[in-house]
Amino acid sequence: MSVALREYAQEELAAQPIGAWSGEAYRLVVGAIRAQLAVEDLTQPHWWTLNHVAGDPGRWTRATLIERLTKYDDLGIDFNGVFDDLVARGWLTENAGAMTLTEAGESGRVRARERNLRVHQQTHEGIDTADFVTTINVLRRMVANLGGDGNLPD
C-alpha cells in the first residue's frame, strides 16, 4: 500500500530539518517493530538477545551481551531481566555462563523474524533499492560527521 507523496522543489526539500524527519522515521519504524514483537510478548532487547545467541551459540555471556547491546537501548532496559525472562520461558539456557537458544527459543525467534520482515517490507514499499542504499549511506555519513560510528554493526 504505497502512499502518494506530494512533489516539492529540491531547494525546499534540502532545507528540511533532518533531525525532525529522521526522528519521525525512527519513531514510526521502531514503533512498528515493537508492536510486532509485542504480539510475541517480546521487547527489542529480547529480539536482539535471541538473534545474537542464535548467530553464535555458546559465545555470549550476560556480561558480553550487555556490553554489546547497551548502545542500542533507548529505554533503560534491565538486560538481566530480559535474560531471566528468556530462561524462565524455556527459550534460553546458560551453561557455565554461555547462552544457547532452546528449540522453543529458536521457534520464537523465527516467528518474531517473520513479523519484523513484514515491517521491513512495508517500510521499503515504493523505495528503489538504490535509493534506500543512498539513504543509509547519507545517514552513516551524518553519524560519522557528528562523531559517531558510521560503520555497520559487526
C-alpha positions as CSV (number, residue, x, y, z in Angstrom):
1,M,0.0,0.0,0.0
2,S,2.2,2.8,-1.3
3,V,1.0,6.2,-0.3
4,A,1.4,9.0,-2.9
5,L,3.6,11.9,-1.8
6,R,3.4,15.5,-3.0
7,E,6.2,16.7,-5.1
8,Y,8.4,19.6,-3.8
9,A,11.2,21.7,-5.2
10,Q,14.7,20.4,-4.5
11,E,15.5,23.7,-2.6
12,E,12.5,23.2,-0.3
13,L,13.4,19.6,0.5
14,A,17.1,20.4,1.0
15,A,16.0,23.0,3.7
16,Q,14.1,20.4,5.7
17,P,15.4,19.6,9.3
18,I,17.0,16.1,9.1
19,G,16.5,15.7,12.9
20,A,12.8,16.1,12.6
21,W,12.5,13.7,9.7
22,S,14.9,11.1,11.0
23,G,13.3,11.3,14.4
24,E,9.8,10.7,12.9
25,A,11.1,7.8,10.8
26,Y,12.7,6.3,13.9
27,R,9.5,6.6,16.0
28,L,7.4,5.1,13.3
29,V,9.8,2.3,12.2
30,V,10.7,1.3,15.8
31,G,7.1,1.6,16.9
32,A,6.0,-0.8,14.2
33,I,8.8,-3.3,15.1
34,R,8.0,-3.0,18.8
35,A,4.3,-3.6,18.1
36,Q,5.0,-6.7,16.1
37,L,7.4,-8.0,18.8
38,A,4.8,-7.3,21.5
39,V,2.5,-9.9,19.8
40,E,5.0,-12.5,20.9
41,D,5.4,-10.7,24.3
42,L,8.9,-9.6,23.3
43,T,10.8,-6.4,23.5
44,Q,13.6,-5.3,21.2
45,P,16.2,-6.4,23.8
46,H,14.6,-9.8,23.7
47,W,14.9,-9.8,19.9
48,W,18.5,-8.6,20.0
49,T,19.3,-11.3,22.5
50,L,17.7,-14.1,20.5
51,N,19.5,-13.1,17.3
52,H,22.9,-12.7,18.9
53,V,22.7,-16.0,20.7
54,A,21.3,-17.8,17.6
55,G,24.1,-16.3,15.5
56,D,26.9,-17.6,17.7
57,P,25.6,-20.2,20.2
58,G,27.8,-20.5,23.3
59,R,29.8,-17.3,22.6
60,W,27.6,-14.8,24.6
61,T,27.5,-14.4,28.3
62,R,25.4,-11.9,30.2
63,A,28.3,-9.5,30.5
64,T,29.4,-9.7,26.9
65,L,25.9,-9.4,25.6
66,I,25.1,-6.4,27.9
67,E,28.3,-4.7,26.7
68,R,27.3,-5.3,23.1
69,L,23.6,-4.3,23.3
70,T,23.6,-1.4,25.7
71,K,24.4,1.1,23.0
72,Y,21.2,0.2,21.1
73,D,18.9,0.5,24.1
74,D,16.9,3.8,24.4
75,L,14.5,2.6,27.2
76,G,16.9,1.9,30.0
77,I,16.3,-1.9,29.8
78,D,17.4,-4.2,32.6
79,F,19.1,-6.8,30.3
80,N,19.5,-9.3,33.2
81,G,15.7,-9.2,33.5
82,V,15.4,-9.9,29.7
83,F,17.8,-12.8,30.0
84,D,16.0,-14.1,33.1
85,D,12.7,-13.9,31.2
86,L,14.0,-15.9,28.3
87,V,15.4,-18.5,30.6
88,A,12.1,-18.7,32.5
89,R,10.2,-19.1,29.2
90,G,12.5,-22.0,28.3
91,W,13.8,-20.2,25.3
92,L,17.4,-19.7,26.5
93,T,19.8,-21.8,28.6
94,E,23.0,-20.9,30.2
95,N,25.8,-23.4,30.7
96,A,28.9,-22.1,32.6
97,G,27.6,-18.6,31.7
98,A,27.4,-19.3,28.0
99,M,24.0,-18.7,26.4
100,T,22.2,-21.1,23.9
101,L,18.7,-21.0,22.4
102,T,16.4,-23.9,23.0
103,E,14.2,-25.3,20.3
104,A,11.3,-23.2,21.7
105,G,13.6,-20.1,21.7
106,E,14.5,-20.7,18.1
107,S,10.9,-21.1,17.1
108,G,10.0,-17.9,18.9
109,R,12.9,-16.1,17.2
110,V,11.7,-17.3,13.8
111,R,8.2,-16.1,14.5
112,A,9.5,-12.7,15.6
113,R,11.7,-12.5,12.5
114,E,8.7,-13.1,10.2
115,R,6.8,-10.3,11.9
116,N,9.8,-8.0,11.6
117,L,10.2,-8.9,7.9
118,R,6.7,-7.7,7.3
119,V,7.6,-4.3,8.9
120,H,10.8,-4.2,6.8
121,Q,8.8,-4.9,3.6
122,Q,6.2,-2.2,4.5
123,T,9.0,0.3,5.2
124,H,10.7,-0.4,1.8
125,E,7.4,-0.2,-0.2
126,G,7.8,2.2,-3.1
127,I,11.5,2.7,-2.4
128,D,14.0,1.7,-5.0
129,T,16.9,-0.4,-3.6
130,A,19.5,2.1,-4.8
131,D,17.6,5.0,-3.1
132,F,17.5,3.0,0.1
133,V,21.2,2.3,-0.1
134,T,21.9,6.0,-0.7
135,T,19.7,6.9,2.3
136,I,21.7,4.6,4.5
137,N,25.0,5.9,3.3
138,V,23.8,9.5,3.8
139,L,22.8,8.7,7.4
140,R,26.0,6.9,8.0
141,R,28.0,9.9,6.8
142,M,25.9,12.2,9.1
143,V,26.5,10.0,12.1
144,A,30.3,9.9,11.3
145,N,30.3,13.7,10.7
146,L,28.9,14.2,14.2
147,G,31.5,11.9,15.9
148,G,29.5,8.7,15.9
149,D,30.4,5.3,14.4
150,G,29.1,5.3,10.8
151,N,30.2,1.7,10.2
152,L,27.7,-1.1,10.0
153,P,27.5,-3.2,13.2
154,D,29.5,-6.4,13.3
